[in-house]
Amino acid sequence: MDPRDAVNAETGEANPYLPWVAADPQPFYERLRAECPVSSMEGMAGLGAHIISRYEDVRWALRNPQIFSSDIVAVDIGQDRPLIPLQIDPPQHATYRRVIDPTVGPREIAGLEPEVRRVVNEVVDRFVERGTVDAHAEFTVPLPCTVFLQVTGLPIEDLSMFLEWKDEIIRPGGGMLEPEEATARRHAAGRQLYDYFEGVLADRRRRQGEDLISRFLTTETDGRTMSHEEMLDILFLFILAGLDTVTSTLDCSLAYLAQHPEHRRRLVEDPSSADPIVEELLRRETPVMQIIRVVAEPVELHGVSMSPGDTVILMLGSANTDPDEFGPTAAEFDPDREANRHLAFGGGPHRCLGSHLARLELQVALQEWHRRIPDYELAPGAELAYSPGIREIEHLPLVFTASAPVG
């Protein structure tokens, strides 16, 4: 295989984890869909590691967890037990969603908008007069982290510790370690995260408040509240999702808009356009490129047989740019497209439970950023490095020439 080529149609192998694929995934997605819609992970042909790339196939897999399971063996990120509700399949999955969904539903999240808007401006204030910023380090990381810690009632002074644990779990060593070392570091960080939340839960039981964790502790479903271990497993997942995926989405969004002034001008002139622009950014840029499932029942797709225990990589980014679903302009950025049934938040019973909070943060962040910083671009000579899997940008240097005061 050519070192710059991530798809080998002759062998039916592909590798979505290469850095240049994350930086510019559209050609990779196009070849996958056209040449091998069900491929094998490079180097694992015949070993039960499959990649599914077309929209209808990915959506079908997401909607059928009895075939494509979210069992713990799909992803080991240092947890002791299956993460709730992500790694719990129906029917038990529905029990947990009945507890969690009412606490993070649209009505509950909408009430956070004034606070999110305040936090955005507070973060922008730190660099707006400078005319230059590493948007990753100074905006896309601190913003969602601050919002999340306030929603959960966790101390902001612990942020650096949370970020260290999050990075050690999701991309230990920057994602460049050998598997055994990466697994060991994930589990070490996971143990520290569990120990931290042991103390948090003990404190909340003594002094319950109005924060999200307190609401989880007291919400009943099927006649009971959640056990101590169940709470630990929910919080393990929440801290990773709350501190990572919104950051990655903002990275991808600002990088794209910095290079496409016609779209950012629309945000400046019409802040109400943030909603469709966010949805189109989620679709076209798809920060979480893929998710993993495990085959639970024998299945065949496009002539490829999959056996129980096989690993399946569902390429959300490829599905989101499939012309069969989004038409001939699928690879283009069009916030006015009539239908945008993107899968950036997954689909089926395991659809992302934090999607309402994520959407609020993204919309408010882009509205306030473009009110305060209407004209910006990549710093001269900037080369953006996207992490594979989850497309976080290590450094996002931007320069801008004008800013608007708060008010």
Buried (B, 14 or more C-beta within 10 A) or exposed (E): BEEEBBBBBEEBBBBBBBEBBBBEBBBBBBBBBEBBBBBBBBEEBEEBBBBBBBBEBBBBBBBBBEBBBBBBEBBEBBBBEBBBBBBBBBEEBBBBBBBBBEBBEEEBBEEBEEBBBBBBBEBBEEBBEEBEBBBBBBBBBBBBBBBBBBBBBBEEEEBEEBBEBBBBBBBBEEBEBEEEEBBBBBBBBBEBBBEBBEEBBEEBEEEEEEBBBBBBBEBEBEEEEBEEEBBBBBBBBBBBBBBBBBBBBBBBBBBBBBEEEEBBBBBBEEBEBBBBBBBBBBBBBBBBBBBBBBBBEEBEBEEBEBEEEBBBBBBBBBBBBBBEBBEEEBBEBBBEBEEBEBBBBBBBBBEBBBBBBBBBBBBBBBBBBBBBBBBBBBBEEBEBEBBBBBBBBEBBBBBBEEBEEEE
